Amino acid sequence: MEIAENIQRLKHSVPAYVRIVAVSKTIPETDILEAYHCNHRIFGENRVQELLRKQTNLPRDIEWHMIGHLQSNKVKYIAPFIAMIHSVDNLDLLSVINQEAIKNNRIIHCLLQIRIAQEETKYGLSPEGAHELLSAPEFQQMKNISICGLMGMATFTQDTARIRSEFRSLAGCFRQIKSDHFSTYESFSELSMGMSGDYPIALEEGATLLRIGTLIFGERT
Ligand SMILES: *Cc1c(COP(=O)(O)O)cnc(C)c1O
């Protein structure tokens, strides 16, 4: 009951063009079904094994998004069904995704993860790194990849000015990459930023995809 209300409330508080990825990592399938039964279809997971179990057990028309760090050797398991991979941060990984997409005869939608937080984080490309990746001849050959936009995570802090400036820098990076690499591609249109604690700021700075767990399902245990 509460999950349904949480989703309705969230959907009413965002513009129609914004999509919400319900982050269901660690959340039991019964709770996911509750969200599903109030017409929610987009769910995000960060571990391949858990994602596979849920994809097997839950309705076929769920759109699964991979939002966590992805190892190349696990791509083959999710390639047949994954709707979007938010966490691409190197060319080798992208190359494996392309190969697996070919085997499955599909185009896989990907976002480049950009490191925007000032705090030390392991994952994500610099804006220059993203530019290099997109300029690489190998990338030009990858016919079964569609780069749909960028993803980023702000620093975990109460300092809202800092969060805003990090989201703003991601939006700036998005505009630059769009004009340099995708000016004629409508499909480069997604900015995945904003979680339970900072999504209102992300919306103001141009987010099109929000990744929200706690506000929908409650605190993870
Ligand atoms: C867990 C997670 C989220 C959601 O976090 P909440 O604070 O529960 O909304 C969003 N993005 C990523 C990459 C995550 O791992």
The ligand as an SDF file (V2000), in Angstrom:
LIG
                    3D

 15 15  0  0  0  0  0  0  0  0999 V2000
   21.2090    2.5890   -4.5980 C   0  0  0  0  0  0  0  0  0  0  0  0
   21.3750    3.4920   -5.7770 C   0  0  0  0  0  0  0  0  0  0  0  0
   20.4440    4.5180   -6.0590 C   0  0  0  0  0  0  0  0  0  0  0  0
   19.2170    4.7990   -5.2110 C   0  0  0  0  0  0  0  0  0  0  0  0
   19.5430    5.2870   -3.9590 O   0  0  0  0  0  0  0  0  0  0  0  0
   18.4030    5.8370   -2.9640 P   0  0  0  0  0  0  0  0  0  0  0  0
   19.1490    6.8000   -2.1070 O   0  0  0  0  0  0  0  0  0  0  0  0
   17.8820    4.6630   -2.2080 O   0  0  0  0  0  0  0  0  0  0  0  0
   17.3530    6.4930   -3.7730 O   0  0  0  0  0  0  0  0  0  0  0  0
   20.6540    5.2840   -7.2000 C   0  0  0  0  0  0  0  0  0  0  0  0
   21.7110    5.0860   -8.0030 N   0  0  0  0  0  0  0  0  0  0  0  0
   22.6200    4.1290   -7.7720 C   0  0  0  0  0  0  0  0  0  0  0  0
   23.7530    3.9620   -8.7230 C   0  0  0  0  0  0  0  0  0  0  0  0
   22.4870    3.2990   -6.6570 C   0  0  0  0  0  0  0  0  0  0  0  0
   23.4040    2.3410   -6.4370 O   0  0  0  0  0  0  0  0  0  0  0  0
  1  2  1  0
  2  3  1  0
  2 14  2  0
  3  4  1  0
  3 10  2  0
  4  5  1  0
  5  6  1  0
  6  7  2  0
  6  8  1  0
  6  9  1  0
 10 11  1  0
 11 12  2  0
 12 13  1  0
 12 14  1  0
 14 15  1  0
M  END
$$$$
